[in-house]
């Protein structure tokens, strides 16, 4: 599309010149040129331009506005703390953070003072620019004061998922090279489990809640931070570092859905960019009140959410953990006008009984990602949400996109009229192994409309909007960079996410690379099947993945389904699945569990499920096999399992 569109303009100019040489007047020449342009298919280009010009201009405005501000902050060597100081000066007494659990309200000046005390505490312990302190606690205002105060003296925080335990927790602490750690009292048990790996390597501090047992604190040699901070100065700390806008702020870990979490580097300019794109893309206002129940160790909650407070002066209400039954009650109680979501949150809310608060709230914008198309309209209609601010973007990526105009199901767009303004592309891959396809010149091949491909973004380290800062581990960083993509010698960030773009440039999430599996000669999108099955089962948690059967080509589909009430009817399920799924996409194996593993941001975790496969001995869960000859799911016994492995059962 882009190539043919690019040829039409020279063709039109050439035809205009030819007619003019033949002696025709300029009006006749213009008419002839337009005729040739439309005759060559240019009418399609004009149609697309007419359909997308308003959207594209809005996107261009957001892009240019953020870019101009970023360049100004680069020149002045600003940081997130210095930008926050501007908001404190503007409205020191305005509520900045509200803690739902206690109802405590922190003004901008109070958040500033408390973060100053944290900065003095860090200096008193000998930490300075480039040092790392791990933060391991449930979300609350103090967590923001901690990393913000550390940043004031150049110390980098490692924001660790409070759901992690044992080996995963040790891994995250070790890869960050943290010299100290602050943990919430609610997590003392998790810290005790790994104390053998921590003692002697770092200073430990605890905060909040009911005091842990004295013997536990003694074995950890942990000090109570809540007693230390009030005795420290609340004035701005001395400038002890030379960090600027492109220097490190903190680390946010990847979700670890396919392996151990990796610490992604977040620099000050990236923090600003993510928050600013959200603010301008979804037309937020300085008087908005944001409700977030997302964890603050994640970029959605801590940057897209809390970032609006620090950068743009909004009030943010923080709830430690998501509650489907309290969501709208909280929004009403605090007069929230903006709510954050992860797609699964919307699904959970739809399963709740109708309550008065869901129709008398003031929320006009819901911001998040992962909202499935089959949930989108039902969510917006039932809860009267005027605007869904769906976006796509990983913490570390340089190819974030946003849905500015509420196109149902789309996670963003890229202009088909001016595609190079924002140099991202969908690239063709081999279906069997997701390997990038290259042309005769060794360059990657872009996808056409409707063709699934992996999203990439061109890297330019001199452009703060195009740079890729990577991870703390250089090897992990290198795996996400591909070369010779658009032109010889260039490089791009490889997202690993498969998307589809339509003719107008709207992009739709399809799958994560590696989640798609091939069965009966067809590619099966796990995300698509999960969405369909979850909808058929009244928004139940469903994990879909492929499993290997010896001697059989491809991978058979398997679905792990949450069945808390043990009321699953497999015969009815098969009848409904046959109506909504093609034969190759119907699960060959079922696994019924009390719950399905999810991350702290409700992403389905499949690593353990894929490793255990369909062996009924690996779990007390109920396993079933689709007997295609009998047309039913039957219990997967050890005998039947062995028959499948040895090829004695027809698939």
Protein Blocks (a to p, Z undefined) as FASTA:
>chain_A
ZZmmmmmmmmmmmmmmmmmmnopafklmmmmmmmmmmmnopmmmmmmmmmmmmmmmmmmm
mmmmmmmmmmmmmmnopafklmmmmmmmmmmmbcfbdcfknopacdfklmmmmmmmmmmm
mmmnopaehiacdddddddfklmmmmmmmmmnopacddddfkbghjlmmmmmmmnopabd
cddfklmmmmmmmmmmmgopaccddeehjdddfklmmmnopacfklmmmmpcfbdcddfb
fcdfkbcfbdcddehlnbccddddddfklmmmmmmmmmmmnopafkbccddfbdfkbfkl
mmmmmmmmmmnopacdddfbacfklmmmmmmmnopabdcddfklmmmmmmpccdfklmmc
cbfbdcdehiafklmmmmmmmnopabacdddddfkbccbccdfkopghiabdcdfklmml
pccddddddfklopacddfkopacdddehiacdddddddfkbmklgcebjablklmmmmp
cehklbghiacddehpacdddfkopacdfbdehjacceehiacdfklmmmmmmmmnoopa
cdddddddehiacjddddddddfkopacfklmmmmmmmmpcfklpcfbdcddfbdcddfk
opacfklmmmnmmafklpcbdcddddfknopacdddfklmmmmmnopacZZ
